[in-house]
């Protein structure tokens, strides 16, 4: 029996079924992986620009309101 190339192709792939479920990559996991790779050799004991005069940063805080204060609850 002779089979045409078209017939062989159809016979080879006729009964193939694929059930696959791909979990979507989360952006969170990508971000965590990137940060971990960037910081894997970071030494938190050393400050940036070691040997250079530290940068002075001034911070002002404005308090809009303070909740109820009770002298009984204060220690």
N, C-alpha and C positions, 0 to 999 in steps of 0.2 A: 504494500500500500504506500503510495506516495502522498506526502503532505506538502502543501504549499507553505511558504514562510509565514504567510498571514495566519494560517490555521495553527501552526506551531506556536506562534506568539499568543494567540487567544487561549490555547490549551494550557500553556505555562502559567498564565496569570489569571485564569478563570476562577479558581477556588481560593485565591489569596484574600484573606481578610486581616485587617490590622486594627487592633484596639489599643490606642495609646492615649495617655493623658499626660500632658505636660503642665507642671506647676509653674505659674508665672513667677518670674523673678521679682522680688519686691525691691523697691528703691531703697528701703531701709537697709536691707542686707548688703546691697552694693555700697552704700555710703559707709557702713560699718567696716566693710572689708577694705575700702580705700583708705579710711582713716587709720586702721590698724597697720596697713602696709607702710603708710607715711611715718607713723610714730613708733615703729617696732624697735628702732635703735635710739630713740629719744631718751636722754638722761634728764629726768625732772629735777635732779639735784643741782644742775648747772643753770644759772640764769642766762637769758639771751644777752649777747654782746658782752661776754665776760671780759674784764680788763678795761672796759669803757665806763665812764661815769654814768651812774644810773639815771634814768629819766624820772623827773619829778612830776607827779600827776596830782592835780588839785581836784577835789570833788565837792560840790555844793549839794546839799539835800534840803529840799523844802517840804515841810510837813503840812499837809492840807488840813488834816484833822486828827484828833486822838480820841479813841473811844472812852467809855466810862472808866474812871480810875477809882479804885476803892482802897483806902488805907488798911482795911481789915485784911484784904487778900495779899497785901505787900509783905514781903519777908525782910 
